[in-house]
Amino acid sequence: MTDTIHPCPLCAYAASTRDGVYAHLLTSHRKSEISTVLLETRTSVVEPNPP
């Protein structure tokens, strides 16, 4: 069995389960912080570079 580590995308926290990271996100980070990171990540992937 492989030990998988799931890192928090916003800080150095890591957990052995995705549910652990999810609970950490809900209790340790503001929704606005999570939203900002999500939008920055999605925007850099979705918007093409102008010619």
Sine and cosine of phi, psi and omega as CSV:
sin_phi,cos_phi,sin_psi,cos_psi,sin_omega,cos_omega
0.00,0.00,0.72,-0.70,-0.04,-1.00
-1.00,-0.04,0.71,-0.70,0.09,-1.00
-0.99,0.10,0.91,-0.41,-0.01,-1.00
-0.98,-0.21,0.72,-0.70,0.06,-1.00
-0.95,-0.32,0.76,-0.65,0.01,-1.00
-0.94,-0.34,0.93,-0.36,-0.03,-1.00
-0.99,0.11,0.49,-0.87,0.16,-0.99
-0.96,0.29,0.73,-0.68,0.00,-1.00
-0.96,0.28,-0.10,0.99,-0.07,-1.00
-0.92,-0.39,-0.26,0.97,-0.03,-1.00
-0.45,-0.89,-0.18,-0.98,-0.08,-1.00
-1.00,0.09,0.00,1.00,-0.01,-1.00
-0.90,0.43,0.58,-0.82,0.10,-1.00
-0.60,-0.80,0.51,-0.86,0.00,-1.00
-0.71,-0.71,0.26,-0.96,0.00,-1.00
-0.99,0.12,-0.19,0.98,0.03,-1.00
-0.73,-0.68,0.40,-0.91,0.09,-1.00
-0.91,0.43,-0.59,0.81,0.03,-1.00
-0.89,0.46,-0.56,0.83,0.05,-1.00
-0.91,0.42,-0.66,0.75,0.04,-1.00
-0.93,0.36,-0.64,0.77,0.03,-1.00
-0.86,0.50,-0.74,0.67,0.03,-1.00
-0.87,0.49,-0.65,0.76,0.04,-1.00
-0.87,0.48,-0.72,0.70,0.02,-1.00
-0.87,0.50,-0.66,0.75,-0.01,-1.00
-0.92,0.39,-0.53,0.85,-0.11,-0.99
-0.97,-0.22,-0.31,0.95,-0.12,-0.99
-0.91,-0.42,-0.19,0.98,-0.03,-1.00
-0.77,-0.64,0.60,-0.80,0.05,-1.00
-0.95,0.30,0.50,-0.87,0.03,-1.00
-0.86,0.51,-0.60,0.80,-0.01,-1.00
-0.91,0.43,-0.60,0.80,0.03,-1.00
-0.91,0.40,-0.71,0.71,0.02,-1.00
-0.89,0.45,-0.69,0.72,0.00,-1.00
-0.89,0.46,-0.68,0.73,0.01,-1.00
-0.87,0.49,-0.74,0.67,0.01,-1.00
-0.90,0.44,-0.68,0.73,0.01,-1.00
-0.88,0.47,-0.73,0.68,-0.01,-1.00
-0.92,0.40,-0.62,0.78,0.05,-1.00
-0.90,0.44,-0.66,0.75,0.00,-1.00
-0.93,0.37,-0.74,0.67,-0.02,-1.00
-0.92,0.39,-0.63,0.78,-0.01,-1.00
-0.90,0.44,-0.66,0.75,-0.02,-1.00
-0.93,0.36,-0.40,0.92,0.00,-1.00
-1.00,0.02,-0.62,0.79,-0.16,-0.99
-1.00,0.09,-0.68,0.73,-0.09,-1.00
-0.99,0.17,0.84,-0.54,0.05,-1.00
-0.96,0.26,0.39,-0.92,0.04,-1.00
-0.97,0.26,0.68,-0.74,0.03,-1.00
-0.92,0.40,0.49,-0.87,-0.02,-1.00
-0.92,0.39,0.00,0.00,0.00,0.00
